[in-house]
Amino acid sequence: MKWTPIIVLFLFTACRQQEKKLVEHEAEIPAQAKILYKAVNQYPDSISLRVQLVNALDSAGALPLALAQMDSLIKRDSANFGIWFHKAQLSEKAMDTTMALRCYQIAARIYPSPDALLGMANLLAEKKNIQAIEICDEVESFRLGREYLAHASFIKGVYFARTGEIVKAMASFDRCIGNDYQYMEAYMEKGFLFYETKQPDKAISIFEKALEVRPTYADASYWLAKCFEAKGEKEKAKLQYQKALVLDPAIQEASEALKRLGS
């Protein structure tokens, strides 16, 4: 096969760009991923090797490199539901909600799985898009059981909360918890609504209930502390901020709150 100058230039440029990305993110690449890079370069058409590389990069937090590999997979098989769905999840993890939504939509067109539909609905709910409710209704019509009913109810609750329909939001979160009493995000959203509407006692009740269900849930301790602080109960607040930090030392806001409260 004869290579034209344009094709040669394109391939050279693509290789240089890939090399540049690797250099820029080299510190993020774990040893296992470097081995997989070599294997992928040796067998570029192997989907399984490239997926292993994506997973290794994802685990290492090297999301730009993982997404670059997903793009390579899409070029080879653009009609593959699983690839688009995986890219949507990675994009969401990378905080690129616009790309995540686009990938969920493409995945759902290829195969309308409930997981892809709910992933799309969740992002639409945060954008206050009524289509989120329509998609959740569709998933509920599949009658897949309590797990999916809980997910759909939670997403509806998020939509109603973001659009200011508090009564409907609370009812949706209650339905979610009714189908899955361990659904921590639903407790948290209920607590947020009470906190934002200046009802700290009701918020405290919700966050305490969340901690009864899951005593190691650091976010619930942190927000319980915020409620106590809002009420002027500093000692109780400090105790919960300290507990939150024990459970999750990465909660920087809890450390700042303790400094503010003189602990």
C-alpha positions as CSV (number, residue, x, y, z in Angstrom):
1,M,0.0,0.0,0.0
2,K,1.4,3.4,-1.0
3,W,1.3,6.1,1.8
4,T,0.5,9.6,0.6
5,P,2.4,12.5,2.2
6,I,-0.9,13.7,3.9
7,I,-1.5,10.3,5.6
8,V,2.1,10.1,6.7
9,L,1.9,13.6,8.2
10,F,-1.3,12.7,9.9
11,L,0.1,9.6,11.5
12,F,3.2,11.4,12.5
13,T,1.2,14.2,14.1
14,A,-1.1,11.7,15.9
15,C,1.9,9.8,17.3
16,R,3.6,13.0,18.5
17,Q,0.3,14.1,20.2
18,Q,0.0,10.8,22.0
19,E,3.7,11.0,23.1
20,K,3.1,14.5,24.4
21,K,0.1,13.4,26.4
22,L,2.1,10.5,27.9
23,V,4.9,12.9,28.9
24,E,2.6,15.4,30.4
25,H,0.8,12.7,32.5
26,E,3.8,10.3,33.1
27,A,3.7,10.8,36.9
28,E,0.1,9.7,36.9
29,I,0.8,6.4,35.1
30,P,1.2,3.4,37.3
31,A,3.7,0.6,36.4
32,Q,0.9,-1.8,35.4
33,A,-0.5,0.8,33.0
34,K,2.9,1.3,31.4
35,I,3.1,-2.4,30.7
36,L,-0.3,-2.3,29.2
37,Y,0.7,0.7,27.0
38,K,3.4,-1.4,25.5
39,A,1.0,-4.3,25.0
40,V,-1.5,-2.0,23.3
41,N,1.1,-0.5,21.0
42,Q,2.1,-4.1,20.1
43,Y,-1.5,-5.2,19.5
44,P,-3.5,-2.0,18.7
45,D,-6.6,-3.8,17.6
46,S,-7.0,-5.7,20.9
47,I,-10.2,-4.3,22.6
48,S,-9.6,-6.3,25.8
49,L,-6.1,-4.9,26.2
50,R,-7.2,-1.3,25.7
51,V,-10.1,-1.8,28.2
52,Q,-7.6,-3.1,30.7
53,L,-5.5,0.0,30.1
54,V,-8.5,2.3,30.6
55,N,-9.3,0.6,33.9
56,A,-5.7,0.9,35.1
57,L,-5.6,4.6,34.2
58,D,-9.0,5.2,35.8
59,S,-7.8,3.5,39.0
60,A,-4.7,5.7,39.0
61,G,-6.8,8.9,38.5
62,A,-5.3,9.5,35.1
63,L,-8.7,10.4,33.5
64,P,-7.5,12.4,30.5
65,L,-5.4,9.4,29.4
66,A,-8.2,7.0,30.1
67,L,-10.6,9.1,28.0
68,A,-8.0,9.3,25.2
69,Q,-8.1,5.5,25.1
70,M,-11.9,5.4,25.1
71,D,-11.7,7.7,22.0
72,S,-9.4,5.1,20.3
73,L,-12.0,2.4,21.1
74,I,-14.8,4.5,19.7
75,K,-12.9,5.0,16.4
76,R,-12.7,1.2,16.1
77,D,-16.3,0.4,17.1
78,S,-18.6,3.5,17.2
79,A,-21.7,1.3,17.5
80,N,-20.7,-0.4,20.7
81,F,-23.0,0.5,23.6
82,G,-20.6,-0.6,26.3
83,I,-17.8,1.8,25.1
84,W,-20.1,4.8,24.9
85,F,-21.5,4.0,28.4
86,H,-18.1,3.6,29.8
87,K,-16.9,6.9,28.3
88,A,-20.0,8.6,29.8
89,Q,-19.1,7.3,33.3
90,L,-15.5,8.4,32.9
91,S,-16.5,11.9,31.6
92,E,-18.9,12.3,34.5
93,K,-16.0,11.3,36.9
94,A,-13.9,13.9,35.1
95,M,-16.6,16.5,35.8
96,D,-17.3,17.0,32.1
97,T,-21.1,16.7,32.3
98,T,-21.7,18.0,28.8
99,M,-19.6,15.1,27.3
100,A,-21.1,12.6,29.8
101,L,-24.6,13.5,28.8
102,R,-23.8,13.3,25.1
103,C,-22.2,9.8,25.6
104,Y,-25.2,8.6,27.6
105,Q,-27.5,9.8,24.9
106,I,-25.6,7.9,22.2
107,A,-25.4,4.8,24.4
108,A,-29.1,4.9,25.0
109,R,-29.8,5.2,21.2
110,I,-27.7,2.1,20.6
111,Y,-29.4,0.2,23.4
112,P,-31.9,1.8,25.8
113,S,-30.6,0.1,29.0
114,P,-32.1,1.4,32.3
115,D,-28.6,2.3,33.5
116,A,-27.8,4.5,30.5
117,L,-31.3,6.1,30.7
118,L,-30.9,6.8,34.4
119,G,-27.4,8.2,33.9
120,M,-28.8,10.6,31.3
121,A,-31.8,11.5,33.6
122,N,-29.5,12.2,36.5
123,L,-27.6,14.8,34.6
124,L,-30.7,16.3,33.1
125,A,-32.3,16.6,36.5
126,E,-29.3,18.7,37.7
127,K,-29.9,20.9,34.7
128,K,-33.6,21.3,35.6
129,N,-34.6,19.6,32.4
130,I,-38.1,18.1,32.5
131,Q,-37.0,15.3,30.3
132,A,-35.4,13.8,33.4
133,I,-38.9,13.0,34.7
134,E,-40.0,11.5,31.4
135,I,-37.0,9.2,31.3
136,C,-37.6,8.1,34.9
137,D,-41.2,7.3,34.1
138,E,-40.0,5.2,31.2
139,V,-37.6,3.3,33.5
140,E,-40.3,2.7,36.1
141,S,-42.5,1.3,33.3
142,F,-39.9,-1.5,32.8
143,R,-40.9,-2.9,36.2
144,L,-37.3,-4.0,37.1
145,G,-37.8,-4.0,40.8
146,R,-37.2,-1.9,43.9
147,E,-33.6,-1.0,43.1
148,Y,-34.5,0.8,39.9
149,L,-37.6,2.3,41.4
150,A,-35.4,3.8,44.1
151,H,-33.0,5.2,41.5
152,A,-35.8,6.7,39.5
153,S,-37.5,8.2,42.6
154,F,-34.2,9.8,43.7
155,I,-33.6,11.4,40.3
156,K,-37.1,12.8,40.3
157,G,-36.4,14.2,43.8
158,V,-33.3,15.9,42.5
159,Y,-35.2,17.5,39.7
160,F,-38.0,18.7,42.0
161,A,-35.4,20.0,44.5
162,R,-33.5,21.9,41.9
163,T,-36.7,23.5,40.5
164,G,-37.9,24.5,43.9
165,E,-40.8,22.0,44.2
166,I,-40.0,21.1,47.7
167,V,-43.1,19.0,48.6
168,K,-42.7,16.9,45.5
169,A,-39.0,16.5,46.1
170,M,-39.6,15.3,49.7
171,A,-42.2,12.8,48.5
172,S,-39.8,11.5,45.8
173,F,-37.0,11.1,48.3
174,D,-39.3,9.3,50.7
175,R,-40.3,6.9,47.9
176,C,-36.7,6.3,47.2
177,I,-35.9,5.4,50.9
178,G,-39.1,3.3,51.0
179,N,-37.6,1.1,48.2
180,D,-34.1,1.2,49.6
181,Y,-33.7,2.4,53.2
182,Q,-29.9,2.5,52.8
183,Y,-30.0,5.0,50.0
184,M,-27.7,7.6,51.6
185,E,-28.0,10.2,48.9
186,A,-31.8,10.5,49.5
187,Y,-31.3,11.1,53.2
188,M,-28.7,13.8,52.4
189,E,-30.9,15.6,49.8
190,K,-33.7,15.7,52.3
191,G,-31.4,17.1,55.0
192,F,-30.0,19.7,52.5
193,L,-33.6,20.9,51.8
194,F,-34.4,21.3,55.5
195,Y,-31.0,23.1,56.0
196,E,-31.5,25.4,53.1
197,T,-35.0,26.3,54.2
198,K,-33.7,27.2,57.7
199,Q,-35.2,24.2,59.5
200,P,-32.1,22.8,61.3
201,D,-34.0,20.6,63.8
202,K,-35.6,18.7,60.9
203,A,-32.3,18.5,59.1
204,I,-30.7,17.2,62.3
205,S,-33.3,14.4,62.5
206,I,-32.6,13.4,58.9
207,F,-28.8,13.3,59.3
208,E,-29.1,11.4,62.6
209,K,-31.3,8.9,60.8
210,A,-28.7,8.5,58.1
211,L,-26.1,7.8,60.7
212,E,-28.3,5.2,62.3
213,V,-28.5,3.4,59.0
214,R,-24.8,3.8,58.2
215,P,-22.7,5.0,61.2
216,T,-19.6,5.4,59.1
217,Y,-21.1,7.8,56.6
218,A,-18.8,10.8,57.0
219,D,-20.9,13.3,55.0
220,A,-23.8,12.8,57.4
221,S,-21.6,13.6,60.4
222,Y,-20.3,16.7,58.6
223,W,-23.7,18.1,57.8
224,L,-25.0,17.2,61.2
225,A,-22.1,19.4,62.6
226,K,-23.2,22.2,60.2
227,C,-26.7,22.0,61.6
228,F,-25.5,22.2,65.2
229,E,-23.2,25.1,64.3
230,A,-26.2,26.9,62.7
231,K,-28.1,26.5,66.0
232,G,-25.1,27.8,68.0
233,E,-24.4,24.4,69.6
234,K,-20.7,24.6,69.2
235,E,-19.6,21.6,71.3
236,K,-22.0,19.3,69.5
237,A,-20.8,20.7,66.2
238,K,-17.1,20.2,67.1
239,L,-17.8,16.6,68.1
240,Q,-19.4,15.8,64.8
241,Y,-16.8,17.7,62.7
242,Q,-14.2,15.6,64.6
243,K,-16.1,12.4,63.8
244,A,-16.4,13.4,60.2
245,L,-12.6,13.8,59.9
246,V,-12.0,10.5,61.6
247,L,-14.2,8.8,59.0
248,D,-12.9,10.8,56.1
249,P,-9.7,12.9,56.7
250,A,-10.2,14.4,53.2
251,I,-13.1,16.6,54.3
252,Q,-11.1,19.9,54.4
253,E,-14.2,21.9,55.3
254,A,-14.4,20.0,58.6
255,S,-10.8,20.9,59.5
256,E,-11.5,24.6,58.7
257,A,-14.7,24.5,60.8
258,L,-12.8,23.2,63.8
259,K,-10.3,26.0,63.4
260,R,-13.1,28.5,63.2
261,L,-14.7,27.1,66.3
262,G,-11.4,27.2,68.2
263,S,-10.7,23.4,68.4
